[in-house]
């Protein structure tokens, strides 16, 4: 009788040991696979079902797994492959970009972007107002010929934003179709600027001369949400196309001012170079452009990669 009891406890103990001597694969959909891990590869795991030891070998991609709990209690977790920073250690993570169209619009905008982790980066922009094509706003007859009048804008603006980049959710074994700074994105941005420029003052006593144009200082700022897409070619060249809308604050007026002796034109009151206001006064602001540039930063050397 005692022998039978001892054998029962022995079989129970062996059963408990065997129930724990299994690996568990936790899939992202919530399924848990009781398995015996056969092989762990770069992109996949090969296993057999625990209760079919002589059965076929199955394969599952690591991208579909949250974690694996081994029979000895050790746990391995798996993040999304495209969010793994180690995949991008051989890529440059900084860029210097020029707003391609800005010089012909009367200013030059230069942006610096730095990645902080996969799918996130910050971007700073300096706009030099006046560094670009001269803007002719009018002309007057000086008695013998027509003389052009230029806006003669001068000033600057700064802006800063944080990019939320959508990384691709697909890959091909042995290949990566992404760069740490490539993808569609949303970028909240704050902007502040100041510039002076000629404005048309129509004097009832002195019309048709250069004295009808006077400098006016404009102060503006904005809170903008930008959307865009950035491409990186060969880890060297950058192309960024974007547009945005938000709130614009400025010291402009939206109506013509008439003092009785002169009228002040606000024809350009909504044009703040890096930010276009839909009206002369505070209101909706728009931005957009095409940026081209180059990647910065030293690429890892072959020796450092093998350490």
C-alpha positions in Angstrom: 0.0 0.0 0.0 2.8 2.3 0.9 4.6 1.5 -2.3 1.4 2.5 -4.3 1.2 5.8 -2.4 4.9 6.5 -3.1 4.4 5.8 -6.8 1.4 8.0 -7.0 3.3 10.9 -5.4 6.2 10.2 -7.8 4.0 10.4 -10.9 2.3 13.5 -9.6 5.7 15.1 -9.0 6.8 14.1 -12.5 3.6 15.6 -14.0 4.1 18.8 -12.2 7.7 19.0 -13.4 6.6 18.2 -17.0 3.8 20.8 -16.9 6.4 23.5 -16.0 9.0 22.2 -18.5 7.4 24.0 -21.4 8.1 27.2 -23.2 5.2 29.7 -23.7 4.9 32.0 -26.7 2.7 35.0 -26.1 1.3 36.4 -29.3 0.2 40.0 -29.8 -3.4 38.9 -30.4 -3.6 37.4 -26.9 -3.0 33.7 -27.8 -0.5 31.7 -25.7 1.2 28.8 -27.4 2.6 26.0 -25.2 5.7 24.9 -27.1 9.1 23.6 -27.0 11.5 26.1 -28.7 13.7 24.4 -31.3 15.6 27.4 -32.8 15.7 31.2 -32.5 16.7 33.0 -35.6 17.1 36.7 -36.5 13.5 37.2 -37.6 11.7 34.1 -36.4 11.3 31.4 -33.9 10.9 27.7 -34.7 9.0 25.5 -32.2 7.1 22.3 -31.7 3.8 22.0 -29.9 4.5 20.9 -26.4 1.9 18.1 -26.3 3.0 16.8 -29.8 6.7 16.3 -29.3 7.1 14.2 -32.4 5.0 16.6 -34.5 6.0 19.1 -37.2 8.2 22.2 -36.6 6.3 25.5 -36.8 7.7 29.0 -37.5 6.5 32.3 -36.2 7.9 35.8 -36.9 9.2 37.8 -34.0 7.1 40.8 -35.0 4.0 38.8 -34.0 5.3 38.0 -30.5 5.1 40.0 -27.3 7.3 37.7 -25.2 8.6 34.2 -24.7 8.7 32.6 -21.2 11.1 29.6 -21.2 10.8 26.5 -19.1 13.5 27.8 -16.7 11.6 31.0 -16.0 13.7 33.3 -18.2 11.6 35.9 -20.2 12.4 37.5 -23.5 10.3 40.4 -24.7 10.0 41.5 -28.3 9.3 45.1 -29.4 8.2 46.0 -32.9 11.1 45.7 -35.2 10.8 49.2 -36.6 10.9 50.6 -33.0 14.1 48.9 -32.2 16.8 51.6 -32.1 19.5 49.0 -32.8 18.2 48.6 -36.4 19.2 52.2 -37.1 22.7 52.4 -35.6 24.3 52.5 -39.0 22.3 55.5 -40.1 22.8 59.2 -39.7 20.3 60.9 -37.4 20.6 64.6 -38.2 19.7 66.7 -41.2 20.1 70.3 -42.5 17.4 71.4 -44.9 16.6 74.5 -47.0 13.0 75.5 -47.8 13.5 75.2 -51.6 11.0 77.9 -52.6 11.6 80.5 -49.8 14.3 82.6 -51.6 12.0 83.4 -54.5 9.4 84.5 -51.9 11.6 87.0 -50.2 13.2 85.0 -47.4 15.4 82.0 -46.7 14.4 79.3 -44.2 17.0 76.8 -42.9 15.9 73.9 -40.7 17.9 71.5 -38.5 16.3 68.2 -37.5 17.6 65.6 -35.1 16.1 62.2 -34.4 15.8 61.3 -30.7 14.4 57.8 -31.2 12.6 55.8 -33.9 9.5 57.7 -34.8 10.4 60.9 -33.0 12.5 63.9 -33.8 12.7 67.6 -33.1 13.1 70.3 -35.7 14.3 74.0 -35.4 14.0 76.6 -38.2 15.6 80.0 -38.7 14.0 82.2 -41.3 16.0 85.2 -42.5 13.5 87.7 -43.9 15.0 89.8 -46.8 17.5 87.1 -47.8 15.9 86.4 -51.2 14.3 87.9 -54.2 13.4 91.6 -53.9 9.6 92.1 -53.9 8.4 95.0 -56.1 5.1 96.3 -54.6 4.5 99.3 -56.9 6.1 101.9 -59.1 5.7 105.7 -59.6 6.4 108.1 -62.3 9.3 110.4 -61.5 8.8 112.8 -64.4 10.8 111.0 -67.0 10.5 107.3 -66.2 8.7 104.8 -64.0 10.6 104.0 -60.8 9.9 100.6 -59.0 9.2 100.5 -55.3 10.4 97.5 -53.3 9.1 96.1 -50.1 12.6 96.1 -48.6 11.7 93.6 -45.9 14.2 92.8 -43.2 13.8 90.6 -40.1 13.8 87.0 -38.9 11.6 84.3 -37.4 12.3 81.2 -35.4 10.2 78.1 -35.0 10.5 74.8 -33.3 8.4 71.6 -33.5 8.4 67.9 -32.5 7.8 65.3 -35.1 5.7 62.2 -34.7 6.8 60.0 -37.6 4.8 56.9 -38.7 7.3 54.1 -39.3 6.3 51.4 -41.8 4.7 48.2 -40.4 6.1 45.8 -43.0 9.5 44.5 -44.0 11.1 41.9 -46.1 13.6 39.4 -44.7 17.1 40.7 -44.9 15.9 44.1 -46.1 14.8 47.4 -44.5 12.6 49.8 -46.4 12.9 52.6 -43.9 15.2 55.2 -42.4 14.9 56.5 -38.9 14.0 59.9 -40.2 11.7 58.8 -43.1 8.0 58.6 -43.2 4.7 60.5 -42.9 4.5 62.7 -39.9 2.6 65.2 -37.8 4.5 68.1 -36.2 3.1 70.6 -33.7 5.1 73.8 -34.1 5.5 77.2 -32.4 6.7 80.3 -34.3 7.7 83.8 -33.5 9.0 86.5 -35.8 9.6 90.2 -36.4 10.3 92.2 -39.6 10.0 95.7 -41.1 8.8 96.4 -44.6 7.5 99.2 -46.8 3.8 100.0 -46.8 1.9 102.2 -49.1 0.7 105.5 -47.6 -1.4 107.5 -49.9 -1.0 111.2 -49.0 -3.7 113.5 -50.3 -1.2 116.3 -50.5 1.7 114.3 -52.1 0.7 111.5 -54.3 2.8 109.5 -56.8 6.2 109.7 -55.2 8.6 107.6 -53.0 7.4 109.5 -49.9 4.2 107.4 -50.2 6.0 104.4 -48.9 7.0 104.1 -45.3 8.4 101.3 -43.1 6.2 99.4 -40.7 7.2 96.8 -38.2 5.3 93.6 -37.9 5.4 91.2 -35.0 3.8 87.8 -35.4 3.6 84.4 -33.9 1.7 81.2 -34.4 0.8 77.7 -33.2 0.6 75.4 -36.1 0.0 71.7 -36.8 1.9 70.5 -39.8 1.5 67.3 -41.7 4.0 66.0 -44.3 6.2 63.2 -45.6 9.9 63.0 -45.6 12.1 60.8 -47.8 15.8 59.9 -47.2 17.9 58.7 -50.1 21.0 56.7 -49.6 21.4 58.2 -46.1 22.6 61.3 -47.8 19.8 63.4 -49.3 16.5 64.5 -47.8 13.2 65.6 -49.4 10.5 67.0 -47.1 7.1 68.1 -48.3 4.7 69.6 -45.8 1.8 71.9 -45.1 0.1 73.1 -42.0 -2.6 75.3 -40.4 -3.2 76.8 -37.0 -3.5 80.1 -35.1 -1.7 83.3 -36.1 -1.2 86.3 -33.8 0.1 89.6 -35.1 -0.1 93.4 -34.7 -1.6 94.0 -38.1 -4.9 95.6 -38.9 -7.4 94.1 -41.3 -8.9 97.3 -42.6 -7.7 100.4 -44.5 -6.7 103.2 -42.1 -7.8 106.7 -43.2 -6.5 109.5 -41.1 -8.1 112.3 -43.2 -4.7 113.3 -44.6 -3.5 109.9 -45.7 -4.6 106.3 -46.2 -2.5 103.3 -45.2 -2.7 100.3 -47.4 -2.6 96.8 -45.7 -2.2 94.9 -49.0 0.6 92.7 -47.6 -0.7 92.6 -44.0 -1.3 88.9 -44.0 2.0 87.9 -45.6 4.4 87.0 -42.7 6.9 85.1 -44.9 7.2 81.8 -42.9 3.5 82.1 -42.0 0.6 83.3 -44.1 -2.3 84.8 -42.3 -5.8 84.5 -43.9 -6.6 88.1 -42.7 -4.7 91.2 -41.8 -5.4 90.7 -38.1 -5.1 87.8 -35.7 -6.8 84.7 -37.2 -6.0 81.5 -39.1 -2.4 80.9 -40.2 -1.1 78.7 -42.9 2.4 77.3 -43.7 3.9 74.9 -46.2 6.9 74.2 -48.4 9.3 71.8 -50.0 12.6 71.3 -48.1 15.7 69.7 -49.6 18.8 68.9 -47.6 21.6 66.6 -46.6 22.1 64.2 -43.7 24.6 65.1 -41.1 26.6 63.1 -38.5 29.4 60.6 -38.9 28.4 57.1 -40.0 29.7 54.3 -37.7 33.0 52.9 -38.9 33.4 49.2 -39.7 35.6 48.8 -36.7 33.1 50.4 -34.3 30.3 48.2 -35.6 32.3 45.0 -34.8 33.0 45.9 -31.2 
